[in-house]
Amino acid sequence: MRNDCINAVAQALGRPLKAIEAQKIEQRIREQKVLLANKDRAAYLGMSEAQRLQAAAKAAAEQIKADALKKQQRIGLTILANQRLSDYFERQPGAILDSIDRVLAPRFDGQDHIQSAETKYRAVFNEYTRSLSDAIDAFGPKLLGILQNDAAMVPVFRELRGTDTGNPEAKAFAGRLRETFEAMRNRFNNNGGMIGKLEDWAHPQTHSSYLIFKAGKAEWVDFIRPLLDRSRYTREDGMRMSDSELSEFLSHAYDSIVYDGALKRTPGQSRGSAARANRGREHRQLHFSGADAYLRYHARFAEKSLMATIVGHVNQMSRDIALIETFGPNPDLMFRTFLDKAEQEAAQAGTAPERIHKQRGFAERLYDEVAGNGMQPGNETLARWASAVRSYLNVRLGSAVITSFADDATAIVTARALNMSGTDYLLGQIKALGSDEARRQARALGFGLDTALFAIDRFGQENLVNGFAAKVSGAVIRASGLSFMTEARRQGFAAMMMHQLGDMVRRYDSLEKLDGGDHSLLLAKGITDADWQIWRQAKPEEWQGTPVLTARAILNVEGDAKAIQSAADKFQGAILEEIGNAIIEPGARERAMTTGRLQPGTVLGELGRSVLQFKSFPITMMTRHWRRMLNNPGRISKAEYSAALIAGTTLMGAVGVQLNELLNGRDPLDMQQPAFWGRAALKGGSLGFYGDFLQSQASQHGTSAFAGMLGPSLGLTEELLNLSQGNIVQALQGEDTHAGAEALRMLKGITPGSSLWYAKGVMDHLIFQQLQEMVSPGYLRRMEQRAQREFKQSYWWKPGTNTPQRGPNLDRVTGQ
C-alpha cells in the first residue's frame, strides 16, 4: 500500500486515517483518478501527477466521510430494527420460532399484529407503479400479450437518454419514470441504502447470463465493444483504454456476469452476507454510447422485454425497500440472527428437534421467497424446457373464466367477515366491467393495477423466461376473459373496502372506538392509532361517484413524512391482503410450502413442480380461508363462515358444471343426483382450477385420474405413451387401436384456442369431431353412447353435425 496515497487522504481529511479506513486506500485513489478523468478529461490531462493525486485524495476523503456518515446511519437503523422486532416477539404469545414467519408473510389467523415484509413489498410496488399505469397500458404488450411492443418503447428509452424524439407521450412517460426511479432511490438511501446518483444513469439495463454464455466470451466482447462509450473507459493517466485493454476489461466483466463473481472469490473464504443496503452501489461497468447502442445489445442478449425491464427494476427495488424497512440495512443478517435466537430458545425449552428443523427450514424458504432469492437451476436447459412445457399447457385453461365464478363466492364471504356488503362488491365489479374509464381510474387510484403487473401467478406456474410458451398460454387466458374478470373483481372489492374504511375514519376518532371485530382485524395487520389519526386527515377521493380513501390521499397529508409513509403502506397493504383473500391468489407462503424446496433443473425438482401445477388454488384456500375460519372468522361465526364458504363456492361450481355441459353441446346434468353436487364441489368449492383440470383430463384428454393428479405435464406423458406403446400392444393383441382419434384428441388438447369457452363448441363440431370420425369411424357414436350410459345425458348439438338440431333440454336440471 502506497504511503503517499495514505498521507494525501489523511491531509485531505485533516486527521490521521484509522486502520480500517486505510484498508484498500490505494484502490480508492485509483478509482477516483478514473472518475475524475471521465468527468473532465481535458482538465485531468492538464494536471501534474501530484495534482492528480491531491484531487483524487480529496475525492477519496469525501467518500470516506460519506461512508462514515452512512455507517453511523446504518448502525442507528439496525439498532431500531432490532429493538422493534424484539418488542414484537415479546408481545407475541409463544416462542419466537412460532412467530418469526409472521414477520415475513401474513398467516391470516388474526394473530399477526404486524405488517409483514411481503405485504409491505406489495404496497411499495403498488405505490410506485400507480402513477405509471396509463403509460404501461399504452406502451405495454399488445395482441393479448403476444407482441411485447418493444418498438413503442424505443422512443421512451431514447428520451430517458436525453434525446428529444418529438413524441409527447414518450417524453411524458420518460419523465414519470425518472421521478419514480429517483423517489425509490431516495427512499432506499433514507433507510440505509447507498445508491449514488450517476450522471449518465438513465434506465435499468438487463441481460441474460445464459445467452451471454451461449454466445461465448469472444463473441460477446466483439459484439459489445463497438456499442460502448469509449470516453468512459480511461486509465489512471487519463488516456483512453486501447482496444486490447478494453477487451481485457470486458473479458473480466464476462467472467463476473456468467459466473456470478466466482472467479474473484478466495477459495475457502466465507462469502458472508453483504448488506442489501449496498445493492446498487457498485459502479456500472457497461456504459453504452447511447439509447440505440443499448437497444441493440438488449435485442441480442436480453430475454425480458423493454417494459419488463422497467417493471422488473421497480419490482426489485420494492423488495429491497420492504426488506430494509422491516429488518434494517442488512436484512439477511438480522433475519438469521433472530432465527438463531429462536432455534436456541426452542432447544432450551425442550422442543422436539424435528419440529425445530421443520420450522427453521420453512422460515428460510419463506425468506427467500419474499426476498426474491430464486434457487439456481441444476441444469439450465432442463429447467427452461420443463418450465416451457408447464407454461404452454395452460392453453387448456380457455374455460377457466367459468370456474372463476367461485371467486365471487369467496369475495362475498370475505366481505361478510369484514362487515361489508356482498351487494356493494358486486355493484363495484359491474362498474369496473362496464367502463374502460372506470378501470383506468381505479388503477390511477391504486387498486387493480397488480392484476396486470404482479409476478404472482394464480395458476401456480413459474415462468423462467418470457418465451413463446408463456406468450401463447397467456394469450389464451386473456382471450378467455379471465384477466378482464379478475381485474374487475379486484377493483370492485377494493372500492368497497376503501369506501368502508373511509367511512369508518370519519365516524370514529380513534382506533379503540371501533367495535371488537373491526378493531381486532386492523390490529392484526399492524395498524395503530397513530396510523388511524393520519388516515383521518386524508381527503377521500372519488371513484365512479363513490368516495374512497386511498393511499395517495394519505401520502398528501402534512406532517412526519416517515410516519405518513408507514400509514399509507399499512392502508394499501390491508387492502391488498384482503383482495388476495377475496379473489384467491397464492403468495410467498404458499410458494414456500410447495415449490420453495424444489430445485429447478433437476429431475426430482421438475417432477415435483409438474405435480404441483394448478394446485396453488386448493392450497391457498386452506392457508387463507380455512385458517381464518378456524381461528378468527371476523364479524361472523365459524359455522356461518364455513357454511357460506362451502355453499357459495359449491353453487358457483354447479353453475360452472352446467355451463360447461351446455358449451360442449350436451343437455344439463340432473341436479338432484348426489354425484352432481360432488362434481360441483370439486369444480368450485375446494379445488378450483385444479378440480376443473382433473375433470377435463378425464373427460376430454383421456388420461387416468392418477395421471391427472400428477399434473398436466405427466398427464401429457401418459397420453403420449398410450398413443405409442399402448396402441402397439393393442395392435399385437388384435384389438382396434383408435390411434388416429387419440392422436387428434391429444392434438386438440394442445391447440391454442381449442379450449376457449366461446369457441370450443364450434371448433369441435366443425373441425375436430369431423376429423376424429374420419380416422376412426364410429368414434362419435361411441361418444354419445358413453354420455348416455355414464351420465344419462343426450346431446342438444349432436357430435359431427354443423348446426344444432334443437335447443338444450333445461328440464334435465330437475331430472325430467
N, C-alpha and C positions, 0 to 999 in steps of 0.2 A: 504494500500500500504506500503510495507516494506521500511523503511528509509535506511537500509543498501544497498538495491538494488539501490536506487536513488543516494546515496553517491558514490557507486562503479562506476556507469556510469558517474557521474559528474567528478570523479577523472580521469577516462579514457579519457574523453573529454577535460579535462584541464580547465573547466569552469563550473559555476552552470547551472543546467538544467532549461530550460524555462518551464513554466507551461504546455504548450501543449506537450512538449517533455516528461514530467514526467508522462503524462497520460499513463496508461497501461504498465508502465515500468517493473512491476513485470512479466507481461505476456511475454514481450520481453526477460527477463532474463531466464525464464523457457524454452522458445523456443530455445534460444541459447545453453542452457545446453544440451538439447536433441540433437541438431545438432552437438555439439562438441562430445558427446558420440557416435553418429553414425559415425562420421568421423574417430575417433581413440579411440575405446572403451578401449583398454588396457591402453593407456596414461591417459584417463579420470579417469579410476578406480584407477590409481596411484596417483591422486591429492587429496589434502585435500579439505574439503568443502570450505575453504577460497580461495584456489587456483581456484576451480571451479567457484566460484562467480566472482573472478577477471577476469578469462578468458572469462566468459560469458558477464561480464560487458564491457570488451574491444570490444567483437564482437558486442554487442548491441550499443556501442558508434559509431563503424564504420558504423553500419546500420543507426543510426540517422544522421550521416554526409552524407551518401549516400542519405538518404531521403530528407535532406535539399537541397542538390545539385539538386536532381530531382525536388523538389518543385520549386526551382528557374528557372530551365529549363522550367517547365510547365507554370509558370507564364509568362515567356517571349514568349513562343509559343502561349499561349492563347491571349496575347495582339496582337501579329502579326496576328493571325487568325481573331480576332475581327476587327482589322483595315482593313485587306484585304477584309472581307465581307462587312464592312461598306462602303469602297470605291466602291465596286462593286454595291451595291444598290444605291449609289449616282449617279453613271454613268448611271444606267438603267433608261429609261423613265418610268414614272408612280410610283405607290406606291410599297412599299416593298412587300405587300401582293400579288401583281400581278407578282412578280418575284422570290419569295422565293423558289418556287418549281423547278426553273431552276437550282438552286444550287444542287438539289438532282438528277434530271434526265433531259435530253435534251427534248426540245419541238419540235425541228425540224422546226422552223419557221424562222430561220435565225437571231433571236434576243437574243440568249442565251448569247453570249460573255463571256463564262466561260466553263471550263471543269467540268462537273458535277461529283458528288461523284460516281454515278453509272458507268459512263464512266471510271473514274479513277480505280474503283474497277475491272472492266473487264480488263483494261490494266495491272494492277498489277498481277492479276490472270494469264493472258496470259504470262507475263514475267517469272513467277516462275514455270509454267508448261511446258514452251517451251523446256527446257533442259531435261525434263523427258519424252518427247513424245515417243521416241523409246522404252523405258523401259515400259511405260504404255501400248503400243501395245503388247509387249512381255509377260507381266505379268498380263494384264487385262483380262476381261471376254472373254470367248470363246463360240463357238457354238451359234452365233447370240445373245450373251449376256445372254443365259440361265444359263451357267455354270460360276460361279463367279471366278473360278480359284484360290481359296484360297490356294490350295496345292502348286501352283507355288510361292506364296508369302511367304510361311513358311521360306525358306532359307533367304529371304530378311530380315524378322524380326529377324531371328537369327543373321544375320550379323550386323544388327543395334544394337543388344545386345552384340556385341563383339565376337561372336562365328565364327570361321573360318569353313565355310561349304564346302570349296573346290569347290564352284560354282562360276566361274568368273563373270558370268552375274549378279548373285545376289549380289556379292561383289561390282560390279561397280554401280549397281542401289542404293544400300545402301549408297555408297559414295556420289552419287549425291543428295540423299535425305538429308544426313547430311549437305551438303553445302547449299541446299535450305532452310532447317529449320533454319540454323544459319544466313543466309542472311536476311531472313524475320524477325527473332528475332532482329537483329541489326537495321534494318530499322524501326521496330516498336519502339524500345527503343530510337532511334535518334529523333523520333517525340514525345517523351514524355512518351512512354511506360516504363514498369519496369518489364521485364521478366528476372529473373536471369538465369544463366547457371548452371543447376543442373548436378552434375557429373553422376548421374545414369539415367538421362532422355535420352531415346533412340528413342522414337517414340510416336506419339499421341495414346491415348487409348480412347476407346469408349464403352459405354454400354447403354442399353435401360432401362430407369426408369420404363417403362411399364412392361418389362419382369421381372425386379427385384421385382416389387410389386406383380406380379402374383406368383412368387416363394415364397414370404413371407420372413420376416426377419430371422427366424431361419434357413431356408434352404439356403438363400443367405450367411449368416455368416458361416455356416458349410461348404459350398462349397468353399468359397474364402479363408478361414483362412489357409488351408494347402498350398495354392499357393503363399503365401506372403513371402517376405524376412524378417525373424524374426529379423535379425540384425538391421533393420530399425525402429523397434518399441521398444524404450527404455524408461525407466523412468528417472526422473531427477538425480537419484543417479547412473545412468549408467548401471543399471541392465535391462535385457530384460523383456518385459511385460510377465506376465503369460498368460496361455490360457484364463483364465477368464477375465483378464484385456484387452487382445486383443479383445475378444468377445464383451466386453462392448464398446470399442473404435469403433469397426465395427458396432455395433448397432447404435451408433450416426451417423456414416457415412451413414448407410442405410437411416436413417431419413432425412439427408441432401439431398441425391440423389433423393429419392422418393418424398419428399415434398418440394423440392427446397428451403431448408433453412427456411421454415415457422416456425418450432419449435424453432428456435434461435431468431426470431424477437420478440420485445416487443410489445404486443397488443396496438394498438392506435398510435404507433410511425410511423412517415412517413418513407417509405422505401428510399426516396431520390433518387439520381441519381449518382451512383458510376461512377467514370471516367472510360471510356472504356480503357484508357491507363493502368489501373490497372488489366485488364483482363490477366490471365495467371500468375499473381504474386503469387497466393495462393500456399502454399506448397502442393504438390501432396500427397494424403493420402494413395493411393493404390500402394504399392511398391511390384511388383511381383519378385519372386525369379529368373526368367529367361524368355527367349522367350517362351519356351514350356508351362510354367505356365500361361503366359498371353494368349497364343493361346487357351488353354483350357477354360479360362474364356471368351474369345471373342466368342468362338463357342457356349457357353451356354447363354450368356447374351447380345450379340451384334446383332443388326439387319442389320448393314452395313457389306459389305464385307471388307476384309483387304485393298484392293486397294481403296475402297470408304472411308475408314477411313483416309488414307493418303491424298487423294484428298480433302476430307471434311475439313481437318486441313488447307491445303493450301488455300482453298476457304474462310474459316472463317477468317484466318489471313489477306487475301487480303481485305476483307470487312473492318476489323478493321483498317488496314493501310490507306485505302482510306478515311475513316471517320475522323481519327485524322489528316490526312494531309489536309483535307478540312475544318474541324470545330475546330481543336485544340484538346488537350488531353482529354477534356470532351465534346465530340460532342453532347451528349444528352442535356446537359445544354446549350451549345452555340446555338443549334438549337431552343430550347424552348425560349431562351432569345430573339432571333431575331423574332420568331413567335409572342411573346407577344408584342414586339415593333410594328410589322406590324399590329397587331389587334388594338392597341391603335391608331396608325396613321390613320387607316381606319375609326375607330369610330369618331375621331376628324374631319375627312373630311366629315362626314355625310353619309358614305357608308351604304347601307341597311343591317340591321343585318343578314338577311337570306344569303346574299352574303358573309359576313364575316365568318359566321359559316360554310358555304359550302366550302370556300377556305381553312379555317383553318383545317377543318376535312380532306380534301383531302391531304393537306400538311403533316399532321400527319400520314395518311395511307401510303403516299409515302415514308416518312422517315422510317417507319417500314419495308417496302418492301426492301429499299436499305440496311438497317442495318441488315436485316435477322431476324427481331423480329417477328417470327411467332406467330399467335394468338393461345392460348391454346385451345384444343378441349373441348367442353362442355361435351361430352361423348366420351371417347377414343374408345370404341368398335364400336359405330355408325360411328365415323369418319373413322376408319380403314375399315370397311365393305363398306361404301359408296365410299371411295377412291379406294378400290379394284375393285368394280363394274365398276366405271368410267374408271379405267385403263384397265380393261380386255376388255371393249367394243371397245377399239382401235384396236382390231383384225379385225374390219370391214373396216379398212383403208388399206387393202392389195393392193388396186389400187390407193392409194394416189399419187404414183410417177407419174402417168399420169396427175393428177390435178396439180402437182407441175411444169408442164411446164410453168405455169403462172409466176413462179419465173424468168424465162428468160426475160419475158416482163418487169417486174418491175426492173430487173437488168439493162436492156438496157436503160430504161427511166432514171434511176438514173445516169448511165454513161453519158448520153447526158446532163443531168442537171449539171454534173461536168466537162463538156467539154472533155469527154473521148469517146473512140470508142467502140460501142457495138460489133464490129467485134473483137477487141482485147480481150474483155471479153469472147466471145465465143471460141476464139482460146486458151485462157488460160484454160478455162473449159475443152476443148478437151485434152490438155496436161495432166491435172490432171486426167481425166477419163482414159487416155491411159497408165498410168505408175504408178506402186506402188512406184517406186523410186521418182517420181515427187511429190507424195502426202507426202511421208516421209520427203523429203527435204523441202517442204512447211511448214510442222509442225515445223521442226527444225529452220526455219527462222522466225517463229512466226505467221503464218497465216493458218487457217483451223483447228487448234487444238481444239478450243472451240466447234466445232460441236460435238465432242465426249465427252467433259468434262463439258460443261457449264450446270448449273441447270435450264436453261430457256427452257421450253417445248413448241415447236411451235404449239402443239395441244391444249394448254390451260388447260392441266391437271396437277394436283399436285400429286406427288407420296409420300404418307405419309411414306411408308416403301418400301424397295426393295424386295417385296414379289413375290409370284408366278404369280399374275395377271400382275404386271409390267414386269416381265421377259417374259411372253408369248406374251403380246402385243408388247413389244419392239422387240422380235424376229421376229414377223410378219412384222413389219415396216422395220426392217433391211433386211429381206428376200425379201421384195418388191423392194429393191434397193434405197429406198428414202434417207436413211442416206448417202449412197455412192454418190448419185447425189447431195445432198445438200452440202456435203463437197467439191466436185469438183467445184460446182458453187461458193462457198465462196472463194475457193482458186483461181479460175480464176479471180474473181472480185478483190480480194486483190492484186494479182500480177499486174493487170493492174493499180490499183491506186498507188501502191508503185513504180512502174516504172514511172508513170506520175509525182509523187512528186519528185522522184529522178532527173528526167529531169529538173523540174522547179527550184530546188535549184541550179543546175549547171548553168542555164541560167540567173537567176535573183539574184543579190547580196543583195537585201533587199526585205522584205515582201511588202513594199509600191509600188514597181515597178511592181507587178502583176496587171493584168487587173482587172477591178472592180468586176466581178463575182467571180473570184478565191480569190481575196483579202477579200471580204465580207464573203465568205464561211469559210475561215480559221479564220478570226476574230471571227466569231460566235462560233467557237469551243474553244475560249480562247487562241488561238495561237498568240504569239507576235513576234516582230522582233528578240528579244533575242533568242527565240526558233529557229527561222529561221537560224540565224547565226550558232547555234550549229549543226543544220541539215546539213548545208553546209560543215561542217568539216568532216562529216561522210563519210567513204569509202563504196560505194554501194557494195552489194553482188550480187550473180547471181542465178537465178532460171530458169532452162531449157533454158539456153542461153540468158535470158533476165536480164539486170541489174535492180536491185530493191534496193530501200532504205529501211532499216529495223531498228526496234528499237534496235536490238542487235548491229548494226553498230553504232548507235548514242551513245549507252552506252560505246562504246570503245573510244569515243572522250576524249581527255585530258582536264582538267580544273576543274571548280567548280562542285563537284560531285552532289550537290543538284540541281543545275541548269540543269545539264546534265540529271539527273534522271527525272526531270519535263518535259524536252523537249522530252525525249523518251516516257514518259507516254502520252503526248499530241499527239505525232505522232501515237502511237499504238491506242489510243482512237479514233482519227479521222478515222482511217481505220476501226475499229470495229463498230463505229456508222454507217458508210455508208454501210458496209456489212449488218448490221441489217435492213437497208432500202431496199437494193437491193434484198436480199433474206429474205423476211419478217419474222421477229422474234419478238414476244412480249417481252417487258421489264418490268421494275418496274412500269412505268407509266400506262401501260395497265393493269397490275395486280391490281394496286391500284384503278383503275376505275371499275374493275369487282369483283374479289374475295376478294379484300382487306378488304371489310367491312363485309364479311360473315364469321361468326364463325363456324369452323368445329365442327362436333359432335353435332350439333343442327338440328332440323327438317328443320327450315327455311334456315339455312346455307347450308345444304346438298342439299335441293331442288334448292336453288339458284346456287350452283356450278354445278348441273346437267344441269340446263337451259343454263348456260354459257359455257358448254363444247363445243369445236370446234368453238366458236365464237371469239376467240382471233384473228383469221386472219382478219375478216372484221373490227374489232375494231382497230387493228394495221394499217390496210390500211388507215383508216381515220386519226389516230393520226400522221402517218408518211407522206404518200403521199398526201392525200388531204390537210393536213395542210401546207405542203411545197408548194404545187401548189397554194394555195390561198394567201400565204404570201411572199415567196421568192423562186421561182422555179429554181433559179440558172442561168445558161447560156442560157436558153430558155424561151420563153414567157409562160404565164399562159395557153393561148389557145393551144399552141403546147404541153405543158406538159400534159394537160388534154386529148387532142386528142390522143397522143401517149400512155398514160396510159390506156385509155378506149379501144382503138383499139387493142393495143398489147395484153392486158390480155384477151379480148374477143376472139381474134383469137386463142390464146393458149387454151382458153376454148373450142372453136369449135373443135380444134384438139383432145382435151381430150374427148369430147362428142362422136365423130365419132370412136375413138379408143375403147371406152367402148362398143359401139354398136357392133363393129366387134368382140371384145373379147367375147361378150355374144352370138355370133352366129347369129346376125341379120345384115341385109343389112344396109348400112349407111343411115342416115336421109337426107331428101330433104333440102338442104341449102338455097333454095330460099324462104322457108317459114319463116315469121317473128317469129313464135314460136321457131324455131330452134335457132335463134340468142338470144332469151330470155334465152334459156337453156344454151347457150354458155357463156353469160354474168354472169349467176348465178353460173356456174361452175368455171370460171376462172377470171372473171372481178372484182366482188365485194365481193363475199362471200367465195371464195376459197374452203377449205376443208369442211366448213360448208355447202356451196351450194352442194358440192359433197355428203355430208352426207344426206341432205334433199332429193335429188333425189333418193339415194339408199334406204332410208327409205320407200318412196312411191312405188318404183318400185320393190324392192327386199324383203323388210321385211313386207310389207302390213300394215304399220301404217298410220294414218292420217297425213295430213300436219301440223295440230295443234300439235299433239304429237311430230312430228319431230322437230317443233320449240322449244319444251320444252326440247330437248336434248335426247341423246341416252338412258339414264337410264330410263326416264319416257316413252320413246318410247317402251322400252322393257317391262315396266309395262303394257302398253296398249296391247301389243302382248299377254302377259300372261292372261289379262282379257278377250280378245277376244277368246283365246283358251279355257278358262274355262267357265266363266259366259256367254260370247256371244254364245258359242255353245250350252250351256244348254237352253238358250232362243230359239235359232233356232230349237232345237230338240223338245221342247214343242210346237212350232208352226207348227211342221210337215215339216220343211224345211231341205234340205241337209246341214249338218254341215261342211263338208270338214275338220273335226278336224285333221285327220291324216296328210293331206297335209299341214295344217297350222302349226302343230307341227314340221314337217320336215323342213318347211321353217324357223321357228324360230331356230331350231337346227343348220341348215346350217349357219345362221347369227352369231352364237356364236362359231362356229367350227374354231379353229385356222388354217389358211392357205386357207380356202374356198374362201376368197376374193382376194387372190393373183392374180394379173392381168394375169400372165402367166400360172396359174394352174386352175383358176375357170371354164373355158370353159370345160376342160377335166373332172373335178370333177363333174360339173353339169350334163353333158351328160352321164357319165358312172356310176354315183352313185345317186345323189340327184333326178334327174328327173325320173330315173327308179323307185326309191322308192316312189316318190310322185304319180306316175301313179298307182303303186300297191295299195297304201292305199286309193287313190281317183281316180278311173277310169274316164277318160275324162278330167283330170286336164291339160294335155299337149295340148289337142285340144283347151281348153279354153284359154291357154296362147297364142297360135297362133292367135286365133280369136281376142283377145284383142289387140295384136300388129297391126293386120290389121285394126281393127276398129278405134283405137285411133291414130295411127301413120302412117297408110297406109304402113306398113312395113312387109316384109317377112323374113323368116329365111334362111340363106345360110347353116346353120347347124341345121337341124330340131330337135326340142326337143325330147329327148328319143332315138335318134339314136347314135350309137357308132362312126360313121365316117361321115364327111360332104358329102352331095350329090352334091355339086357344090361349086364354088368359090364365094366370095362376089360380088354382083352386084354394082360395083362402079358407074355406070350410075345414080344410085338413088341420088347421090350427087347433080345432076342438075335437079332432078325431073323426069327423064326418066324412 
